[in-house]
């Protein structure tokens, strides 16, 4: 008897797809989400869907994660981050996003930790 090798194709969801599924799962309209995190509905529309862009302002990422009660890592990558690396980076960094890349720029922290 011949063994068959089954290869599972791993499909990672984009940020926009993750956000869209979170809205659907919570029966939330784009307008309701926009109001809840204090952005325009047009902004939410730009973030949602397969080609949705990642918010340029890290505060918006934090607001979304807090609103849905999920980690930033889950919001960005659709999986849990047991080490909370993304949260640590965002606490000390600025995020600059482009259509095809994310560049993380470290922010200097003074001796007081600010």
LINDA-V159696 format. One record per pair of residues at least 4 apart in sequence whose C-alpha atoms are under 6 Angstrom apart, sorted by sequence separation. I is the first residue (numbers start at 1). J is the second residue. If there is no record, write none. Layout:
i: <I/I>
j: <J/J>
This chain:
i: <13/21/23/34/48/63/65/73/74/89/109/110/23/34/47/65/74/97/109/34/46/47/65/74/34/65/96/73/95/31/94/93/73/93/93/92/20/20/16/16/17/16/17/16/16/56/56/15>
j: <17/25/27/38/52/67/69/77/78/93/113/114/28/39/52/70/79/102/114/40/52/53/71/80/41/72/103/81/104/41/105/105/86/106/107/107/48/49/47/48/49/49/50/50/52/96/97/76>
